[in-house]
Amino acid sequence: MSTLSPAAATPADRAHMRAALALARRGLGGTWPNPSVGCVLVRDGRVVGRAVTASGGRPHAEVRALEMAGQAARGATAYVTLEPCCHWGRTPPCTDALIAAGVARVFVATRDPDPRVDGAGIARLRAAGIAVEEGLLADEARAVGEGFERRLSDNRPMVTLKLASTLDGRIATHGGESRWITAEPARRMVHALRGRHDAVMVGVGTVLADDPDLTCRLPGFRETPVVRVIADTHLRTRLTARVLATAHETPTWVLVRGGAAPERKAAFSELGAVLHEVPGGGAGVDLAAGLSALAHAGITRLLVEGGAKIAAALLRANLVDRLAWFHAPAVMGADGWPAAEAFGVERLAAMPRFAPYRVTPVGADVLTELRRTA
């Protein structure tokens, strides 16, 4: 893979690619199974087209930006956060659209990990006489596209584990009281997190204890509903639970162990839930197999909001890519419930480790976002 030479990009080039990345971030959660891509078209120093991948994954960002630009696209420079596709799917290749529009130069932040593309899109543009520069703000672009890449490389979505606890890592009192450890601003931020993911998952214990909606209740935040996923080994979710009562309106998927009672399966299906049968794993479902089933169904970004049990299971299996940890300014003590159950760490070297990349005050609480390092 060729990389961008230091002299190839100007401050204006970086600013336009940052604008394209901002567009791509805006589409996160709404474009699966496709990645969210941003595209900015500039001619003679003026932005003539800008777009993000449409809700549902089509049309692609390049096509939408070209439509906005019209004839002004001829001779323009395109800034694209992901390599333009060069294969036929439900729509023609974006490379062909860029060539036909007469674009003169293309900045590509990262190559497309899809083996049908992965450099072939860049090669097609260059063969048509278009100058292509690679690698501008590549690290930022890879972070935006991590879910899509994880689905292709690891056959699972990118997993963000959301936790809300006291400063000493407690999520409920000894008696089980947990509402509310964090305040209203933090809870609104959780809805924003849901809105930037394709799906949100909890374990059946959370459904039985809290009867959550698991929706993004921020008006106008996104066009498509968040897919709700329940890890429910034996289909113990009550048929009157909110997630099932609204399953015909909001996609509701259930990871269930093979061999569940046929009458329960039929009742869930009648209510609109989609069942994904996966193998067992200990006392529950095999979460690695469950994540693979979600990836096969197109999910690229998964937010997990479960309790201590599902948190421990994911951490034990090395399936957590990011943490979104809300801390309330309070201390509960060792008799409170921990954020994660024991999951077999006997040596410090065996602990999952994360590095913070953003710390955000949220009212009186603090959100720390971290990426997995080891």
DARAFEN-V592620 format. One record per residue. SS is DSSP state (2 for helix, 1 for strand, 0 for the rest). Layout:
BEGIN
ss=SS
ss=SS
END
This chain:
BEGIN
ss=0
ss=0
ss=0
ss=0
ss=0
ss=0
ss=0
ss=0
ss=0
ss=0
ss=2
ss=2
ss=2
ss=2
ss=2
ss=2
ss=2
ss=2
ss=2
ss=2
ss=2
ss=2
ss=2
ss=2
ss=2
ss=2
ss=0
ss=0
ss=0
ss=0
ss=0
ss=0
ss=0
ss=0
ss=0
ss=0
ss=0
ss=1
ss=1
ss=1
ss=1
ss=1
ss=1
ss=0
ss=0
ss=1
ss=1
ss=1
ss=1
ss=1
ss=1
ss=1
ss=0
ss=0
ss=0
ss=0
ss=0
ss=0
ss=0
ss=0
ss=2
ss=2
ss=2
ss=2
ss=2
ss=2
ss=2
ss=2
ss=2
ss=2
ss=2
ss=2
ss=2
ss=0
ss=0
ss=0
ss=1
ss=1
ss=1
ss=1
ss=1
ss=1
ss=0
ss=0
ss=0
ss=0
ss=0
ss=0
ss=0
ss=0
ss=0
ss=0
ss=0
ss=2
ss=2
ss=2
ss=2
ss=2
ss=2
ss=2
ss=2
ss=0
ss=0
ss=0
ss=1
ss=1
ss=1
ss=1
ss=1
ss=1
ss=0
ss=0
ss=0
ss=0
ss=0
ss=0
ss=0
ss=0
ss=0
ss=2
ss=2
ss=2
ss=2
ss=2
ss=2
ss=2
ss=2
ss=0
ss=0
ss=0
ss=1
ss=1
ss=1
ss=1
ss=0
ss=0
ss=0
ss=2
ss=2
ss=2
ss=2
ss=2
ss=2
ss=2
ss=0
ss=2
ss=2
ss=2
ss=2
ss=2
ss=2
ss=2
ss=2
ss=2
ss=0
ss=0
ss=0
ss=1
ss=1
ss=1
ss=1
ss=1
ss=1
ss=1
ss=1
ss=0
ss=0
ss=0
ss=0
ss=1
ss=1
ss=1
ss=0
ss=0
ss=0
ss=0
ss=0
ss=0
ss=0
ss=0
ss=0
ss=0
ss=0
ss=2
ss=2
ss=2
ss=2
ss=2
ss=2
ss=2
ss=2
ss=2
ss=2
ss=2
ss=2
ss=0
ss=0
ss=0
ss=1
ss=1
ss=1
ss=1
ss=1
ss=2
ss=2
ss=2
ss=2
ss=2
ss=2
ss=2
ss=0
ss=0
ss=0
ss=0
ss=0
ss=0
ss=0
ss=0
ss=0
ss=0
ss=0
ss=0
ss=0
ss=0
ss=0
ss=0
ss=1
ss=1
ss=1
ss=1
ss=1
ss=0
ss=0
ss=0
ss=0
ss=0
ss=0
ss=0
ss=0
ss=0
ss=0
ss=2
ss=2
ss=2
ss=2
ss=0
ss=0
ss=0
ss=0
ss=0
ss=0
ss=1
ss=1
ss=1
ss=1
ss=1
ss=1
ss=0
ss=0
ss=0
ss=0
ss=2
ss=2
ss=2
ss=2
ss=2
ss=2
ss=2
ss=2
ss=2
ss=0
ss=0
ss=0
ss=1
ss=1
ss=1
ss=1
ss=1
ss=0
ss=1
ss=1
ss=0
ss=0
ss=1
ss=1
ss=0
ss=2
ss=2
ss=2
ss=2
ss=2
ss=2
ss=2
ss=2
ss=2
ss=2
ss=0
ss=0
ss=0
ss=0
ss=1
ss=1
ss=1
ss=1
ss=0
ss=0
ss=0
ss=2
ss=2
ss=2
ss=2
ss=2
ss=2
ss=2
ss=2
ss=2
ss=0
ss=0
ss=0
ss=0
ss=0
ss=1
ss=1
ss=1
ss=1
ss=1
ss=1
ss=0
ss=0
ss=0
ss=0
ss=0
ss=0
ss=0
ss=0
ss=0
ss=1
ss=1
ss=0
ss=0
ss=0
ss=0
ss=0
ss=0
ss=0
ss=0
ss=0
ss=2
ss=2
ss=2
ss=0
ss=0
ss=0
ss=1
ss=1
ss=1
ss=1
ss=1
ss=1
ss=1
ss=1
ss=1
ss=0
ss=0
ss=1
ss=1
ss=1
ss=1
ss=1
ss=1
ss=1
ss=1
ss=0
ss=0
END
